[in-house]
Amino acid sequence: MSERGKLIVVSGPSGAGKSTVVFKVMEQRKDLCFSTSVTTRSPRPGEVDGREYFFIDPERFQQMVEQDELLEHATYVSHSYGTPRQFVEDKLNAGINVVLDIEVQGARQVSEKMPEAVKIFFAPPSLDELERRLTSRGTETPEAVRGRLARARQEYAEADFYDYLIVNDDVEHAAAELSAIITAEHCRFHDRAEILRDRR
């Protein structure tokens, strides 16, 4: 039987570079995938059901909430999103590590339902650097940038339950740290103790 995968929960403010780092690690490791969420919104042009999201109607979403089929869920701009437990469990049982990119509140929900989840918080080197990154995108108004910075401070204050902190001042270095964490988590004694029980 293959070794069970790890659920890797990543959080951090917009502009911390989480997705960039995760995709860099995914280029290097074949044992890693992103979780696919369910959503009640309609597919956008080019989106495929089961790839970007599992697209479901609000009634089915509510049923999943009531039957505890979601590890976490939230509503944004009148549409609901959630992480399906079965998708995650199937991947973990196949020996694949699953990355879940969610906000702090969602990470708390997941941690309650799957305490073994590995929680990693991403941060930029400083709030000044975060402001520079957000501004350089050219897609945010000054008011939106200020809002994101205020949200980042709030997330920092709430992030004390995470297991690891990666400061993303260099993508290659941050990717190396993320990969090292995943490798180390697979070397935990209790996960491998069975190997020692049959030694004579």
N, C-alpha and C positions, 0 to 999 in steps of 0.2 A: 504493500500500500504506500502511495506517495505521501511525503510529509505534507501536512495541512498548511495551507497558505496563511498569511497574516493579513489582518485588516488594518490598513494604514490610513489614519484620518489626518488630513492636512488642513490647516486653517491659517489665516493671516490676512492682513489688510490688502485691499486692492492696490496693486503696484508693488507688492512684495516679491512677485515673480514666481509664485508657487507652480503654476502650470508649465512655465518655461523649464524649471528645474525638473519637474516630474517627467516631462517629455524627453529631456536629456537622459534621464536614468532609464526610461523605457527603450531608448535606442540601444542601450548597453546591456539590458537584461530582458530575457524572454519570459521571466516568471512574474511579470507585473502587468496589470491592466487597470483602466479606470472603471469605476462602477457606473452603470447606466441607470439613470433615474427614471421614475415615472412622472408624467406631468399631465395636467388637464388642458394645457393650451394646445392649439392646432399646430401641425407641422409647418415649418417655414419652407420656402422653396429649397430643394436640395436635401432636406432632412429625411432620413429613413427611419421608420419605426424599428426599434431595437438597436439602432446604432447611436444616434444622438440621444434619443429618449425612447421610452415606451410610452406611446400616446394613448391615454385612456379617458373615458368620460368621467364627470364628477361623481356619478353614482358609484362607479367601480372604485374610484379613489376613496370615497367615504367608507365603502365596504372594507377596503384594505386597512384603513385606519382602525375601524372597529374590530377587525379580526387580528390585529397586531401583526400585520404582514409588512409593516414598514419600520425600518430601524430609526428613521427620523423623518419628519415632514414639516413643511412650512408653506405659507401662502405669500406670493409676491405679485402685486399689481393684478389682483383678482384671479390669478392662476395658482394652482397648487402643485407642489413638487415634493417628491419623497424618494427614499432609498429602499428598494424592495429587498426584503430579507432573503428571499429564496435565491435571487440572482447572486447575491453576495455569498451565501452558503454554498451554492453549487460551485462557484469559482474557488473558494477556499478549500473545499473538499477535493478539488482537482489539483491541488498543490499550487494554485496561482495566488499571488499576493494582490489584494484589491485596494486601490487607492480611492479614497473618498475625499473630495475637495468641498468642504462645507464650512459654514460660519460657526462661531463659538457655541451658539445656542444649540445648533444641530449636533455638534460634537458632544455636548453634554448628554443629549438624548441617546446617541449611539453608545456612549460610555456606560450609561445605565443598563442598556440592553445587552451590550457585549463588552464587559469590563476588560477583556483581554485585548481589545483594540489598542493599537500603538498610535498614540496621539502626538503629532508633531506640529509645532507652531513656527511659521515662517515670518521673519521680520526683516525690513531693510536695515542698513547700518545705522540710520538715524531718521527722525521725522523730517529733517531738512532734505535728506536724500529722497524720501518718499514724496515730498512735495515737488522736488525737481522731476522725478519720474512721471508723476501724474500730470504736471504742467507740460512736459515735453511730448506727451501723447498728442496734444492739440485737439483732444476730443472733449475736454472738460472745461466748463466755465469756471471762473475764479470762485464762485459760490459753491460749485460742486466739489472743487478741490478742497475748500475749507471744510465742507461736510464730510468728505472722506478722511481728512486728517483727524477730525473730531471723533469719527467712528473708530479710527485706528487707535486713538488713545483709550477709548472705551474697551476695545478688544484687548489691549495690553493689560488693562486692569482686571480683566476677567479670565486671563489665560493661565492662571497658576495651577490648573489641574492637568496640563499637558505633560507628557513624558520627556519630550525633547524640544530644544529651541535651535533652529537653524537661522543664522544671520546671513542673508543672501547679499553679500557684497561682491561676489564673483560667481557666475553661474556654474562654472566647472567645479569650483571648490564646494559649492552648496550641493551639487549633484553627487559628488564623491561622499559627502557626509550623509546624504539621504541613503545612498546605496549601502554605506557602511552600517547604518542603523538597521536596515532591513536584514543584512547578513548577520549582524550580532543578535537580532531578535530570534533568528532561526537556530542560534547556538545556545539558547537558554537551557539550563540543566534539566528543568522539569519536562521540556519537550523531547529530550534525548535520553532520559534516565533509563528507559527500557533497554537501551543498548547494553547497559552495565549489569542488568539483572540476570543475564544468561551467561555471564563470563565465569569460566572455571579454570 
